[in-house]
């Protein structure tokens, strides 16, 4: 069994690590994608905002320049006095990195703040456009048509360097890249930590399952091996009387196996939540009377008493079969571990916390260090003594499951060679009708 467990541990441990890595990777990947989507959206928002601001500035400059144009009339001819209109504009616009160009009605350039004329065609564009002057120079431009009535006086083109957009956006891309990389690294570390926390209950559940499987297989192997041995001996011995003795042993072992399988099936159903308690209104004192009557047959050499105040009512909502099994387990345990001439007392009282049932015996008691493990499955304080009484170590585990199903509480107090008190507290019902 130890070899099998060691082999399982060798196989399962890498599987847990691989699962943890996958969880952390998925967590990091999803977060990284979300961060990239956010960073991309933020980048395009800032970029479009910068472009809109530049276009607004260009349109504003074009509007101001148009209002400052000096228009002169010579006979029937109306024209723009270029020197009077633009002599001060180059100085005022130099600090804003804005350049102006003036074209006549035929599209010929008459004036420009550029050192050299731009080799790009002129066409009207109110919304702004990005043009390539050279491989290294880009401009954002707005071109307005200037006219009086239906007479076109010329065209005004306003330009702004594109680096006013690219410089801050490049810095933004760098900042977003560094920030996203740092955040992904932090998220990866957090994802690894959180996946470890998420895997912890699974790891603990696996450990409990492994222990439960090992204990169950051990409990089943021994009686099966004994049954097989007795069958072989009975078949080889022709004496009917000897065969009957072996068959009686097989019958006892079969009953023990049947009870063990029933207990395992009950716990498995409780763990999976397949079976829910069938709650009905029942009188707890009457149920205890029935259990004590059934158990009284086995206590001829022990004093068994039931103390209850009959002036009170002890109604609760619960599953009758489960509660009967609960108190049968507790009382039968008290009977098993109480020596001859001992006393077993069952007390039932109503408290603020609920209906409190105490099973008190004067038996061998339980060591203080073992009380915390009593409700573990297959746990035995004294394995040799428990096997002699036919116990499997599941009785108190079943009792705990039933009490938890009824939203109650169970507590064990004991002293060695003085006795044990098991206290079960269950919620009381004010009504005798089902809820």
TIDO-736529 format. One record per residue (C-alpha): x, y, z; residue in one letter. Coordinates in steps of 0.05 Angstrom, whole numbers, plus 5000, padded with zeros to 4 digits. Last residue first. Example, Ala and Ser with C-alpha at 12.3 -4.5 7.8 and 13.67 -1.06 7.14 Angstrom:
// residues 2
527349795143s;524649105156a;
***
This chain:
// residues 435
415854675142x;412754035168x;407554105223x;409154025296x;411154745302x;416155095348x;421954725318x;428554625355x;435354665322x;439854075341x;445154025395x;448853365405x;453153265466x;457552645474x;459952525545x;465452015559x;467551625620x;472251605680x;477751125658x;480751655612x;476952305612x;472052525559x;468353105527x;465653025456x;461753565419x;456553545363x;453154155331x;446954235289x;445154475220x;441053835207x;445853595152x;451653785198x;448953305251x;448252755200x;455352845174x;458152865245x;454552215263x;457151885200x;464252065218x;462751825289x;460851135264x;466251065210x;471850755250x;470350055226x;467849745291x;467248995302x;468349015377x;475048655371x;476849125314x;475849715361x;480249415415x;485949275366x;485349965332x;485550355398x;483551085386x;480950885318x;480451345258x;477051035197x;474051705177x;476052285221x;470852475272x;474952245332x;481152625310x;480453225358x;478852745415x;485252345407x;489952815445x;485352825506x;485552065513x;478551755509x;474451435564x;474150715589x;466750745604x;462351115653x;457651345599x;453851985582x;449852095518x;447552815520x;441953095477x;440953845470x;434954125433x;436554835412x;441555385428x;436955705479x;436455035513x;431454455513x;433753835550x;434753105534x;439252655576x;441651955558x;445151585614x;449650975609x;452150655673x;457350115685x;456249445719x;460049115662x;464849555623x;462750155581x;466250175513x;461249785472x;455050075506x;457350795495x;458850645422x;451950335415x;448950975444x;452551435395x;451351005333x;443950895350x;443351645363x;445751825293x;442151255258x;435551465288x;437152175266x;438451945195x;432151535191x;427752075220x;430352635174x;429153275211x;424653855232x;424553885308x;419753775365x;421753675438x;415853875480x;416554025553x;412853725614x;416253055601x;422953305628x;427752785601x;432552285632x;433651615598x;437251055635x;441650465617x;444750055672x;449449525645x;449548765648x;443148675607x;445349225559x;444748895491x;437048855491x;436649585513x;439249815445x;432449735411x;428750045469x;433750605473x;432850765399x;425250765405x;425351215467x;430251675432x;425351765374x;419751915423x;423952445458x;425852755390x;418652865370x;418352925294x;416453435241x;418953205173x;425353315134x;427452825081x;434952965084x;438153075015x;441452514976x;446152664918x;450253174958x;456752864933x;459852835002x;453452585034x;452652044981x;459751804992x;458651805067x;452351375060x;455750905011x;461650805057x;457050655115x;452950165074x;459349825049x;461849755121x;455149475144x;455248955087x;462448775102x;460848645175x;454748235155x;459147835107x;464347735162x;459047465209x;456347005156x;463346755137x;464646585210x;458046195213x;460045845148x;466545625180x;462945335240x;457944985193x;463644675153x;466544385217x;459844065234x;458943815162x;465743445164x;468243385092x;473743915102x;476844185037x;470844615019x;470444905090x;477945065088x;477345425021x;471245805043x;474546005108x;480646265071x;476446665022x;472346965078x;478747155116x;481547485053x;475047865042x;474948075115x;482048365110x;481548685041x;475349095055x;478249495113x;484849595077x;481349825013x;477250315054x;483350585090x;487250685026x;481250994991x;479851475049x;487251675053x;487351814978x;480752184982x;483152605040x;489652765003x;485752924940x;481153394978x;487253745008x;490253824939x;483654074911x;482854554970x;490054814957x;489354884882x;485755554886x;490955824935x;496555594889x;492855894830x;492556544869x;500056574879x;501656394807x;496556904783x;499557434829x;506457314800x;503657314729x;499557944744x;505858304768x;509558104705x;503558304662x;503258974699x;510659104687x;510058934613x;503759374607x;507259964641x;513459894597x;509259844534x;504560404555x;510360874571x;513760714505x;507360794465x;505961454501x;512961704485x;511661534413x;504961874416x;508062514446x;513162564389x;508662314333x;503362854340x;507563484343x;512163104296x;506863214242x;509163924230x;503364414220x;500964704154x;495865244134x;493865314061x;490065934038x;487065933969x;485466513923x;480567083908x;474966633881x;468967053857x;462166733873x;460867203931x;467567413955x;472266823957x;477766493998x;478165723990x;481265394052x;486664864056x;488264504122x;494764134129x;498363634175x;505463554152x;510262974145x;517763024134x;522762444136x;521162074072x;519162724039x;513263204038x;508362654058x;501462944072x;496662864130x;489763154120x;485263664153x;477763724154x;477064334110x;480764064049x;481364453984x;486764203937x;493964393926x;498863893896x;505363743933x;512363963916x;512764453973x;516165113957x;522765233993x;524165644056x;516965554077x;513266184099x;509766214032x;507266733982x;504666733910x;503565993897x;499665883832x;492965533842x;489165913788x;485466343839x;492066543871x;495566133923x;497766343992x;501865894038x;502365924113x;506765544162x;505265374235x;510765174283x;507365584338x;513466024350x;513866214276x;506566414271x;507267134295x;513467274254x;510866974189x;504167334198x;506868044199x;507868164124x;502167714104x;496268174086x;500068794064x;504868404020x;499367963990x;494468523972x;488568073955x;484668193892x;478368503863x;478268713790x;472669163765x;476969773770x;482569613817x;479669353882x;483869173942x;482968643995x;487468634056x;486867954090x;486167974166x;479567604170x;482367044127x;488466994172x;484066914234x;479866364200x;485965994175x;489166024244x;482765744276x;482365194224x;489665004237x;488665014313x;482464584308x;486264094263x;491964074314x;487063934371x;483463404331x;490063064315x;492063064389x;485262774408x;485862234355x;492662034383x;490162034455x;484161594437x;488361134394x;493361024451x;487860924503x;484460404460x;491060044448x;492860054522x;485859794542x;486159234490x;493259064511x;491259054585x;485358604570x;489758134530x;494958124586x;489557974638x;487057384597x;494057134586x;496157204659x;490056824685x;490856294632x;498256214648x;496956194724x;491655654714x;496055264667x;501955304715x;497555064772x;495054484730x;502254294713x;504254324786x;498253894806x;499953394752x;507253384774x;504853194845x;499852674820x;504652184788x;509952144843x;504552174896x;500951594863x;507451184862x;508651334936x;501451134952x;502350484913x;508850324948x;505750485016x;500050005000x;
***
